[in-house]
Amino acid sequence: MTYSSKEEAGRDLLRHVDPKHVEDRMYDIIHIEPSVTESLLETVDVPLKVGTDEFGIRYIQCDYNRDGDSFRSPKTNKYYPPLKDGLQLPENLREMEIMANKGFSTYLRHYFDRGTCSVYCWEVDDAAFGVGVFILKDNDDVKFGSDINGSISCTDVCEVRLIDEAKQLFQYTLVSSTIVDISWKCPSFGAPEAPVSMNGSMNDQHVKTARAQSNIEHLVTIGEMVESSSDRFVEKIRQIYVSKMEEILSYMKSNPNGISADALAVHAKAFQNP
């Protein structure tokens, strides 16, 4: 396979890496070829990370709440580790951020039951601002006699740009991504020390125009777009990843005398690349 650029080659390589190892492999590539640093950091999705504030409350750590080596909590509006003169939001965006975190906490309970959700706002330029919704669902649980471990990282970043001041008309550009990394032990399908894994990533973009005269109206529009994107991702996961895993496990179960690694690889390959 030939690539038009080193950046394209790097992204294609990382597309085949287990999500939990993507960040390490990305920095390996950057170490080998520093010229691709900016491109990979901007375009490659990695699983979300969490930090805790002084009260032990978890919050998402990402580029949108980072200043140097410190990260700002949306709850306390402080940086951890403490940072003197850290970047702060204009009052209007901070008010929107507080409102958004309260609203999306309900969304978290409805769609994920539990997890960590943080919403951040930031300035883009005089005519635009950004809102990012970040959710990490830790899936550590024991069900049906199988040990389930892993996580689901959901990132929704929306740029809101004023396109007609007289009509208060805005363009909302939402870029969404989901990273699934789940493994579980199924003694019925081989050795307990060899867990079954399901992992991968998906991304999507959606653009919408709407009128808004207040923070609430902005958040309603963004919330509707995020919810719609989440529904699409759930359906994709169900159709692509879950259905493929069911096919493979069903094939293994139908071979009570065992299945060779080569035979399983051939069967799994038949269900790759939807």
Short mmCIF file of the C-alpha atoms (twelve columns), coordinates in Angstrom:
data_MODEL
# 
_entry.id   MODEL 
# 
loop_
_atom_site.group_PDB 
_atom_site.id 
_atom_site.type_symbol 
_atom_site.label_atom_id 
_atom_site.label_alt_id 
_atom_site.label_comp_id 
_atom_site.label_asym_id 
_atom_site.label_seq_id 
_atom_site.Cartn_x 
_atom_site.Cartn_y 
_atom_site.Cartn_z 
_atom_site.pdbx_PDB_model_num 
ATOM 1   C CA . MET A 1   0.000   0.000   0.000  1 
ATOM 2   C CA . THR A 2   1.257   3.469   -0.849 1 
ATOM 3   C CA . TYR A 3   0.520   6.642   1.113  1 
ATOM 4   C CA . SER A 4   0.426   10.248  0.015  1 
ATOM 5   C CA . SER A 5   2.181   11.442  3.174  1 
ATOM 6   C CA . LYS A 6   3.924   10.295  6.331  1 
ATOM 7   C CA . GLU A 7   0.966   11.572  8.337  1 
ATOM 8   C CA . GLU A 8   -1.433  9.337   6.422  1 
ATOM 9   C CA . ALA A 9   0.840   6.328   6.938  1 
ATOM 10  C CA . GLY A 10  1.048   7.034   10.669 1 
ATOM 11  C CA . ARG A 11  -2.717  7.371   11.041 1 
ATOM 12  C CA . ASP A 12  -3.330  4.156   9.114  1 
ATOM 13  C CA . LEU A 13  -0.856  2.283   11.302 1 
ATOM 14  C CA . LEU A 14  -2.490  3.542   14.501 1 
ATOM 15  C CA . ARG A 15  -5.914  2.581   13.173 1 
ATOM 16  C CA . HIS A 16  -4.912  -1.075  13.628 1 
ATOM 17  C CA . VAL A 17  -3.588  -0.667  17.185 1 
ATOM 18  C CA . ASP A 18  -5.509  -1.698  20.306 1 
ATOM 19  C CA . PRO A 19  -7.006  1.550   21.745 1 
ATOM 20  C CA . LYS A 20  -5.270  1.087   25.080 1 
ATOM 21  C CA . HIS A 21  -1.893  1.184   23.300 1 
ATOM 22  C CA . VAL A 22  -2.632  3.923   20.744 1 
ATOM 23  C CA . GLU A 23  -1.106  6.778   22.734 1 
ATOM 24  C CA . ASP A 24  2.161   4.907   23.388 1 
ATOM 25  C CA . ARG A 25  2.467   3.828   19.753 1 
ATOM 26  C CA . MET A 26  1.662   7.369   18.580 1 
ATOM 27  C CA . TYR A 27  4.577   8.763   20.591 1 
ATOM 28  C CA . ASP A 28  6.793   5.991   19.220 1 
ATOM 29  C CA . ILE A 29  5.968   7.223   15.708 1 
ATOM 30  C CA . ILE A 30  6.575   10.842  16.737 1 
ATOM 31  C CA . HIS A 31  9.956   9.855   18.184 1 
ATOM 32  C CA . ILE A 32  10.911  8.205   14.880 1 
ATOM 33  C CA . GLU A 33  9.458   10.965  12.660 1 
ATOM 34  C CA . PRO A 34  9.052   14.295  14.566 1 
ATOM 35  C CA . SER A 35  7.619   16.043  11.488 1 
ATOM 36  C CA . VAL A 36  4.249   14.285  11.982 1 
ATOM 37  C CA . THR A 37  3.854   15.457  15.599 1 
ATOM 38  C CA . GLU A 38  1.285   18.206  15.110 1 
ATOM 39  C CA . SER A 39  -0.825  16.233  12.642 1 
ATOM 40  C CA . LEU A 40  -1.047  13.097  14.797 1 
ATOM 41  C CA . LEU A 41  -1.737  14.984  18.017 1 
ATOM 42  C CA . GLU A 42  -4.602  16.831  16.313 1 
ATOM 43  C CA . THR A 43  -6.212  13.897  14.502 1 
ATOM 44  C CA . VAL A 44  -5.605  10.697  16.484 1 
ATOM 45  C CA . ASP A 45  -8.156  9.866   19.180 1 
ATOM 46  C CA . VAL A 46  -6.881  8.323   22.408 1 
ATOM 47  C CA . PRO A 47  -8.888  7.017   25.397 1 
ATOM 48  C CA . LEU A 48  -9.885  9.736   27.848 1 
ATOM 49  C CA . LYS A 49  -8.101  10.170  31.168 1 
ATOM 50  C CA . VAL A 50  -9.453  11.334  34.520 1 
ATOM 51  C CA . GLY A 51  -8.117  13.373  37.409 1 
ATOM 52  C CA . THR A 52  -9.522  14.277  40.817 1 
ATOM 53  C CA . ASP A 53  -9.937  17.677  42.430 1 
ATOM 54  C CA . GLU A 54  -9.307  18.597  46.064 1 
ATOM 55  C CA . PHE A 55  -12.670 17.078  47.033 1 
ATOM 56  C CA . GLY A 56  -12.010 13.767  45.303 1 
ATOM 57  C CA . ILE A 57  -14.429 14.523  42.445 1 
ATOM 58  C CA . ARG A 58  -13.374 12.996  39.126 1 
ATOM 59  C CA . TYR A 59  -13.096 15.112  35.980 1 
ATOM 60  C CA . ILE A 60  -11.878 14.505  32.438 1 
ATOM 61  C CA . GLN A 61  -8.376  15.621  31.488 1 
ATOM 62  C CA . CYS A 62  -7.950  16.670  27.860 1 
ATOM 63  C CA . ASP A 63  -6.447  19.378  25.650 1 
ATOM 64  C CA . TYR A 64  -9.451  21.664  26.186 1 
ATOM 65  C CA . ASN A 65  -8.887  22.110  29.950 1 
ATOM 66  C CA . ARG A 66  -5.104  21.912  29.901 1 
ATOM 67  C CA . ASP A 67  -2.570  24.631  30.627 1 
ATOM 68  C CA . GLY A 68  0.983   23.317  30.662 1 
ATOM 69  C CA . ASP A 69  1.007   20.187  32.811 1 
ATOM 70  C CA . SER A 70  -2.101  21.188  34.790 1 
ATOM 71  C CA . PHE A 71  -5.789  20.526  34.114 1 
ATOM 72  C CA . ARG A 72  -8.772  22.656  35.120 1 
ATOM 73  C CA . SER A 73  -11.713 21.051  36.892 1 
ATOM 74  C CA . PRO A 74  -15.115 22.256  35.605 1 
ATOM 75  C CA . LYS A 75  -16.485 21.886  39.134 1 
ATOM 76  C CA . THR A 76  -14.020 24.046  41.074 1 
ATOM 77  C CA . ASN A 77  -12.602 26.038  38.125 1 
ATOM 78  C CA . LYS A 78  -9.134  25.390  39.605 1 
ATOM 79  C CA . TYR A 79  -6.071  23.784  38.041 1 
ATOM 80  C CA . TYR A 80  -4.514  20.577  39.336 1 
ATOM 81  C CA . PRO A 81  -1.632  20.517  40.081 1 
ATOM 82  C CA . PRO A 82  -2.105  24.156  41.194 1 
ATOM 83  C CA . LEU A 83  -1.134  26.661  38.517 1 
ATOM 84  C CA . LYS A 84  -0.617  30.346  39.123 1 
ATOM 85  C CA . ASP A 85  -2.260  32.560  36.495 1 
ATOM 86  C CA . GLY A 86  -3.787  29.624  34.611 1 
ATOM 87  C CA . LEU A 87  -6.033  30.376  31.638 1 
ATOM 88  C CA . GLN A 88  -9.563  31.358  32.693 1 
ATOM 89  C CA . LEU A 89  -12.794 31.665  30.734 1 
ATOM 90  C CA . PRO A 90  -14.706 34.885  30.107 1 
ATOM 91  C CA . GLU A 91  -17.635 35.171  32.502 1 
ATOM 92  C CA . ASN A 92  -20.273 34.349  29.878 1 
ATOM 93  C CA . LEU A 93  -18.563 31.124  28.781 1 
ATOM 94  C CA . ARG A 94  -17.932 30.082  32.388 1 
ATOM 95  C CA . GLU A 95  -21.651 30.502  33.103 1 
ATOM 96  C CA . MET A 96  -22.436 28.341  30.076 1 
ATOM 97  C CA . GLU A 97  -19.911 25.743  31.225 1 
ATOM 98  C CA . ILE A 98  -21.506 25.475  34.677 1 
ATOM 99  C CA . MET A 99  -24.957 25.165  33.120 1 
ATOM 100 C CA . ALA A 100 -23.741 22.534  30.637 1 
ATOM 101 C CA . ASN A 101 -22.135 20.362  33.303 1 
ATOM 102 C CA . LYS A 102 -25.366 20.301  35.276 1 
ATOM 103 C CA . GLY A 103 -27.395 19.424  32.192 1 
ATOM 104 C CA . PHE A 104 -25.106 16.709  30.874 1 
ATOM 105 C CA . SER A 105 -24.904 15.029  34.290 1 
ATOM 106 C CA . THR A 106 -28.529 14.035  33.652 1 
ATOM 107 C CA . TYR A 107 -27.573 12.846  30.162 1 
ATOM 108 C CA . LEU A 108 -24.803 10.722  31.719 1 
ATOM 109 C CA . ARG A 109 -27.189 8.972   34.102 1 
ATOM 110 C CA . HIS A 110 -29.738 8.373   31.346 1 
ATOM 111 C CA . TYR A 111 -27.363 6.923   28.738 1 
ATOM 112 C CA . PHE A 112 -24.491 5.476   30.775 1 
ATOM 113 C CA . ASP A 113 -25.915 4.933   34.279 1 
ATOM 114 C CA . ARG A 114 -22.559 5.934   35.758 1 
ATOM 115 C CA . GLY A 115 -19.209 7.269   34.646 1 
ATOM 116 C CA . THR A 116 -17.345 10.570  34.457 1 
ATOM 117 C CA . CYS A 117 -18.670 13.489  32.420 1 
ATOM 118 C CA . SER A 118 -17.034 16.892  31.960 1 
ATOM 119 C CA . VAL A 119 -18.084 19.756  29.704 1 
ATOM 120 C CA . TYR A 120 -15.637 22.507  28.764 1 
ATOM 121 C CA . CYS A 121 -16.046 25.792  26.897 1 
ATOM 122 C CA . TRP A 122 -13.379 27.893  25.203 1 
ATOM 123 C CA . GLU A 123 -12.949 30.882  22.918 1 
ATOM 124 C CA . VAL A 124 -12.191 30.271  19.232 1 
ATOM 125 C CA . ASP A 125 -12.237 33.835  17.866 1 
ATOM 126 C CA . ASP A 126 -14.455 36.928  18.017 1 
ATOM 127 C CA . ALA A 127 -17.275 35.148  16.144 1 
ATOM 128 C CA . ALA A 128 -17.046 31.630  17.545 1 
ATOM 129 C CA . PHE A 129 -16.656 29.554  20.678 1 
ATOM 130 C CA . GLY A 130 -16.300 25.861  21.410 1 
ATOM 131 C CA . VAL A 131 -18.112 23.408  23.670 1 
ATOM 132 C CA . GLY A 132 -16.731 19.939  24.367 1 
ATOM 133 C CA . VAL A 133 -18.614 17.083  26.036 1 
ATOM 134 C CA . PHE A 134 -16.345 14.308  27.309 1 
ATOM 135 C CA . ILE A 135 -17.620 11.079  28.873 1 
ATOM 136 C CA . LEU A 136 -15.617 8.124   30.184 1 
ATOM 137 C CA . LYS A 137 -17.590 5.027   31.079 1 
ATOM 138 C CA . ASP A 138 -15.514 2.638   33.173 1 
ATOM 139 C CA . ASN A 139 -16.935 -0.799  32.485 1 
ATOM 140 C CA . ASP A 140 -15.440 -2.771  35.382 1 
ATOM 141 C CA . ASP A 141 -18.111 -5.235  36.437 1 
ATOM 142 C CA . VAL A 142 -18.922 -8.907  36.911 1 
ATOM 143 C CA . LYS A 143 -21.902 -10.254 35.001 1 
ATOM 144 C CA . PHE A 144 -23.094 -13.653 33.933 1 
ATOM 145 C CA . GLY A 145 -20.031 -15.323 35.441 1 
ATOM 146 C CA . SER A 146 -17.611 -13.376 33.239 1 
ATOM 147 C CA . ASP A 147 -15.131 -10.730 34.370 1 
ATOM 148 C CA . ILE A 148 -15.745 -7.624  32.273 1 
ATOM 149 C CA . ASN A 149 -13.126 -4.884  32.120 1 
ATOM 150 C CA . GLY A 150 -12.526 -1.875  29.945 1 
ATOM 151 C CA . SER A 151 -13.948 1.504   29.065 1 
ATOM 152 C CA . ILE A 152 -15.889 3.550   26.548 1 
ATOM 153 C CA . SER A 153 -14.617 7.058   25.753 1 
ATOM 154 C CA . CYS A 154 -17.029 9.479   24.094 1 
ATOM 155 C CA . THR A 155 -15.863 12.859  22.781 1 
ATOM 156 C CA . ASP A 156 -18.150 15.484  21.236 1 
ATOM 157 C CA . VAL A 157 -16.538 18.780  20.228 1 
ATOM 158 C CA . CYS A 158 -18.778 21.510  18.828 1 
ATOM 159 C CA . GLU A 159 -17.726 24.801  17.255 1 
ATOM 160 C CA . VAL A 160 -20.464 27.425  17.406 1 
ATOM 161 C CA . ARG A 161 -19.988 30.207  14.853 1 
ATOM 162 C CA . LEU A 162 -22.124 33.303  14.305 1 
ATOM 163 C CA . ILE A 163 -23.047 33.540  10.608 1 
ATOM 164 C CA . ASP A 164 -25.793 36.209  10.684 1 
ATOM 165 C CA . GLU A 165 -25.761 38.672  13.577 1 
ATOM 166 C CA . ALA A 166 -29.041 40.366  12.617 1 
ATOM 167 C CA . LYS A 167 -30.912 37.047  12.661 1 
ATOM 168 C CA . GLN A 168 -28.812 35.596  15.507 1 
ATOM 169 C CA . LEU A 169 -28.138 32.598  13.275 1 
ATOM 170 C CA . PHE A 170 -25.333 30.214  14.215 1 
ATOM 171 C CA . GLN A 171 -23.621 27.278  12.575 1 
ATOM 172 C CA . TYR A 172 -22.931 24.304  14.852 1 
ATOM 173 C CA . THR A 173 -20.203 21.924  13.686 1 
ATOM 174 C CA . LEU A 174 -20.055 18.797  15.833 1 
ATOM 175 C CA . VAL A 175 -17.178 16.322  15.584 1 
ATOM 176 C CA . SER A 176 -17.817 13.143  17.570 1 
ATOM 177 C CA . SER A 177 -15.717 10.091  18.330 1 
ATOM 178 C CA . THR A 178 -16.183 6.954   20.400 1 
ATOM 179 C CA . ILE A 179 -13.473 4.532   21.510 1 
ATOM 180 C CA . VAL A 180 -14.559 1.100   22.739 1 
ATOM 181 C CA . ASP A 181 -12.092 -1.102  24.637 1 
ATOM 182 C CA . ILE A 182 -13.729 -4.024  26.452 1 
ATOM 183 C CA . SER A 183 -12.469 -7.478  27.399 1 
ATOM 184 C CA . TRP A 184 -13.986 -10.317 29.356 1 
ATOM 185 C CA . LYS A 185 -13.090 -13.822 30.430 1 
ATOM 186 C CA . CYS A 186 -15.275 -16.574 29.001 1 
ATOM 187 C CA . PRO A 187 -14.111 -19.963 30.347 1 
ATOM 188 C CA . SER A 188 -16.472 -21.675 27.911 1 
ATOM 189 C CA . PHE A 189 -14.413 -20.372 24.996 1 
ATOM 190 C CA . GLY A 190 -10.878 -21.329 25.947 1 
ATOM 191 C CA . ALA A 191 -8.392  -20.724 28.708 1 
ATOM 192 C CA . PRO A 192 -9.448  -18.239 31.445 1 
ATOM 193 C CA . GLU A 193 -6.159  -16.370 31.059 1 
ATOM 194 C CA . ALA A 194 -6.985  -15.575 27.420 1 
ATOM 195 C CA . PRO A 195 -9.819  -12.993 27.559 1 
ATOM 196 C CA . VAL A 196 -12.044 -12.127 24.640 1 
ATOM 197 C CA . SER A 197 -11.575 -8.509  23.526 1 
ATOM 198 C CA . MET A 198 -13.732 -6.103  21.583 1 
ATOM 199 C CA . ASN A 199 -12.182 -2.764  20.707 1 
ATOM 200 C CA . GLY A 200 -12.231 -0.126  18.036 1 
ATOM 201 C CA . SER A 201 -13.075 3.497   17.327 1 
ATOM 202 C CA . MET A 202 -15.559 5.464   15.250 1 
ATOM 203 C CA . ASN A 203 -15.951 9.127   14.382 1 
ATOM 204 C CA . ASP A 204 -18.555 11.304  12.757 1 
ATOM 205 C CA . GLN A 205 -19.250 14.936  11.867 1 
ATOM 206 C CA . HIS A 206 -22.536 16.790  11.686 1 
ATOM 207 C CA . VAL A 207 -23.314 20.428  10.818 1 
ATOM 208 C CA . LYS A 208 -26.481 22.309  11.716 1 
ATOM 209 C CA . THR A 209 -27.670 25.924  11.591 1 
ATOM 210 C CA . ALA A 210 -30.046 27.320  14.199 1 
ATOM 211 C CA . ARG A 211 -31.018 30.563  15.902 1 
ATOM 212 C CA . ALA A 212 -30.043 31.248  19.490 1 
ATOM 213 C CA . GLN A 213 -30.292 34.252  21.775 1 
ATOM 214 C CA . SER A 214 -29.111 32.724  25.045 1 
ATOM 215 C CA . ASN A 215 -26.771 30.139  26.529 1 
ATOM 216 C CA . ILE A 216 -29.697 27.817  27.165 1 
ATOM 217 C CA . GLU A 217 -30.703 27.861  23.504 1 
ATOM 218 C CA . HIS A 218 -27.123 27.079  22.467 1 
ATOM 219 C CA . LEU A 219 -26.970 24.153  24.891 1 
ATOM 220 C CA . VAL A 220 -30.325 22.774  23.779 1 
ATOM 221 C CA . THR A 221 -29.111 22.666  20.172 1 
ATOM 222 C CA . ILE A 222 -25.768 21.123  21.147 1 
ATOM 223 C CA . GLY A 223 -27.486 18.620  23.440 1 
ATOM 224 C CA . GLU A 224 -29.810 17.472  20.660 1 
ATOM 225 C CA . MET A 225 -26.855 17.007  18.306 1 
ATOM 226 C CA . VAL A 226 -24.847 15.060  20.895 1 
ATOM 227 C CA . GLU A 227 -27.818 12.826  21.684 1 
ATOM 228 C CA . SER A 228 -28.409 12.131  17.996 1 
ATOM 229 C CA . SER A 229 -24.728 11.323  17.496 1 
ATOM 230 C CA . SER A 230 -24.783 8.975   20.489 1 
ATOM 231 C CA . ASP A 231 -27.771 7.110   19.058 1 
ATOM 232 C CA . ARG A 232 -25.936 6.629   15.759 1 
ATOM 233 C CA . PHE A 233 -22.844 5.320   17.506 1 
ATOM 234 C CA . VAL A 234 -24.837 2.846   19.602 1 
ATOM 235 C CA . GLU A 235 -26.419 1.467   16.449 1 
ATOM 236 C CA . LYS A 236 -23.030 1.214   14.708 1 
ATOM 237 C CA . ILE A 237 -21.534 -0.622  17.684 1 
ATOM 238 C CA . ARG A 238 -24.481 -3.000  17.717 1 
ATOM 239 C CA . GLN A 239 -24.362 -3.664  13.980 1 
ATOM 240 C CA . ILE A 240 -20.605 -3.834  13.493 1 
ATOM 241 C CA . TYR A 241 -18.720 -4.855  16.620 1 
ATOM 242 C CA . VAL A 242 -21.309 -6.794  18.607 1 
ATOM 243 C CA . SER A 243 -22.676 -8.685  15.608 1 
ATOM 244 C CA . LYS A 244 -19.168 -9.666  14.497 1 
ATOM 245 C CA . MET A 245 -18.270 -10.848 17.983 1 
ATOM 246 C CA . GLU A 246 -21.452 -12.915 18.124 1 
ATOM 247 C CA . GLU A 247 -20.547 -14.527 14.805 1 
ATOM 248 C CA . ILE A 248 -17.065 -15.457 16.001 1 
ATOM 249 C CA . LEU A 249 -18.198 -16.779 19.396 1 
ATOM 250 C CA . SER A 250 -20.999 -18.725 17.755 1 
ATOM 251 C CA . TYR A 251 -18.468 -20.305 15.402 1 
ATOM 252 C CA . MET A 252 -16.259 -21.258 18.359 1 
ATOM 253 C CA . LYS A 253 -19.191 -22.696 20.287 1 
ATOM 254 C CA . SER A 254 -20.232 -24.839 17.322 1 
ATOM 255 C CA . ASN A 255 -16.831 -26.554 17.403 1 
ATOM 256 C CA . PRO A 256 -16.861 -28.504 20.679 1 
ATOM 257 C CA . ASN A 257 -13.590 -30.272 19.813 1 
ATOM 258 C CA . GLY A 258 -11.747 -26.977 19.750 1 
ATOM 259 C CA . ILE A 259 -10.619 -24.568 17.072 1 
ATOM 260 C CA . SER A 260 -7.131  -23.805 15.869 1 
ATOM 261 C CA . ALA A 261 -5.747  -20.290 15.945 1 
ATOM 262 C CA . ASP A 262 -5.362  -20.343 12.158 1 
ATOM 263 C CA . ALA A 263 -8.976  -21.374 11.610 1 
ATOM 264 C CA . LEU A 264 -10.231 -18.676 13.974 1 
ATOM 265 C CA . ALA A 265 -8.090  -16.053 12.246 1 
ATOM 266 C CA . VAL A 266 -9.552  -16.991 8.870  1 
ATOM 267 C CA . HIS A 267 -13.089 -16.785 10.240 1 
ATOM 268 C CA . ALA A 268 -12.453 -13.465 11.997 1 
ATOM 269 C CA . LYS A 269 -10.886 -11.964 8.865  1 
ATOM 270 C CA . ALA A 270 -14.090 -12.664 6.970  1 
ATOM 271 C CA . PHE A 271 -15.866 -10.184 9.237  1 
ATOM 272 C CA . GLN A 272 -13.308 -7.362  9.180  1 
ATOM 273 C CA . ASN A 273 -13.741 -3.962  7.587  1 
ATOM 274 C CA . PRO A 274 -17.517 -3.376  7.350  1 
# 
